[in-house]
Amino acid sequence: MHASHGISVQVANDALADPARVAIDPDYNSRTGRSVRIIGYLMLAQGIVTVIALSDGGVDYGVNGWLANEKDQRIYREAEVHGQD
């Protein structure tokens, strides 16, 4: 994950721990419909991060992550305003 987009596993885990995170299931860009897009706030960087997760055999795996694009930032902020998860 870090090599492709500069997001470490620790950064992804911090964003996933955000109580105000937004989960989009399935991910709107998923070809298979199996991945989940999770958008969360990262305190240390004071930024919003997108993490793509996949569940396999009851275990969740973070498969990719990056600093959120404008669309995901908007989704996160709108959910925050409306109190949605």
C-alpha positions in Angstrom: 0.0 0.0 0.0 2.8 2.4 0.9 4.7 1.9 -2.3 1.8 2.6 -4.6 0.2 5.6 -2.8 2.4 6.6 0.1 -0.1 5.5 2.7 1.3 3.2 5.4 -0.7 0.5 7.2 -0.6 2.6 10.4 -2.1 5.6 8.5 -4.8 3.4 7.1 -5.5 1.9 10.5 -5.8 5.4 12.1 -8.3 6.4 9.4 -10.3 3.2 9.9 -10.4 4.0 13.7 -12.1 7.3 13.0 -15.6 7.1 14.8 -17.0 9.4 12.1 -15.6 7.3 9.2 -17.9 6.6 6.2 -18.2 3.1 4.7 -19.5 2.7 1.2 -20.4 -0.9 0.6 -19.9 -1.8 -2.1 -17.2 0.7 -3.2 -18.6 2.8 -6.0 -15.6 1.9 -8.2 -15.6 -1.8 -7.4 -15.7 -4.1 -10.5 -16.7 -7.1 -8.4 -18.8 -5.5 -5.8 -16.7 -7.1 -3.1 -14.7 -4.2 -1.9 -15.7 -1.5 0.6 -14.5 2.1 0.4 -13.8 3.6 3.9 -13.2 7.3 4.2 -11.8 8.5 7.5 -10.0 11.5 9.1 -6.4 11.2 10.0 -5.6 13.3 13.1 -1.8 13.4 12.7 -2.0 14.7 9.1 -5.2 16.6 9.6 -6.5 15.1 6.4 -9.0 12.7 5.0 -7.9 9.3 3.7 -9.6 6.7 1.5 -9.0 3.0 2.3 -10.2 0.1 0.1 -10.9 -3.0 2.1 -11.9 -6.5 1.1 -13.4 -9.2 3.3 -12.2 -12.8 2.6 -13.2 -15.7 4.8 -14.5 -13.4 7.5 -11.2 -11.4 7.7 -11.0 -7.8 6.6 -7.9 -6.7 4.6 -6.9 -3.2 3.7 -5.8 -3.5 0.0 -5.2 0.1 -1.0 -5.2 3.6 0.4 -4.5 7.2 -0.5 -5.2 10.8 0.5 -8.9 11.3 -0.4 -9.8 12.9 -3.6 -12.3 15.8 -3.8 -15.3 13.5 -4.2 -14.5 11.4 -1.1 -13.7 14.5 0.9 -17.1 15.9 0.0 -18.8 12.5 1.0 -17.0 12.6 4.3 -17.9 16.2 5.1 -21.5 15.8 4.1 -21.8 12.7 6.3 -20.2 14.5 9.2 -22.7 17.4 8.8 -25.7 15.0 8.7 -24.3 12.7 11.4 -24.2 9.6 9.1 -21.9 6.6 9.2 
